[in-house]
Amino acid sequence: MIIMSRYLRRGVNEKGRVANDVETEQMVFEDVPEGFPIQISSVIQNRGSIPLFWSQETSKLNIKPDIICMLSSHLTNIVTLADLSFAYILFDAEFCICLLI
């Protein structure tokens, strides 16, 4: 594992692992009357860098720098599928939400 500033790590590596990967779990316990079973719900959010080969030029003058995509789309498709497959194996179900639009 390489420890660096999160701003210097972007995208996905050749093994399908994304940079800036964060997992958050929220558990909710329902307050129920005595004698009733406790209701427990859990939601896990896993987020990380976009699973593409990409980078951004850092600059204090440009608040929203352009995204620079790298490598072929074929290789990008392979590693993106590897990233999503890894998440599916871990969590058995997943929803993907694009926040770029």
ABEGO torsion letter per residue (X at the ends): XBBBBAAABBEBBAAGBBBGBBBBBBBBBBBBBBGBBBBBBBBBBBBBBBBBBBBBBBBAABABBBBBBBEBAAAAAAAAAAAAAAAAAAAGBBBBBBAAX
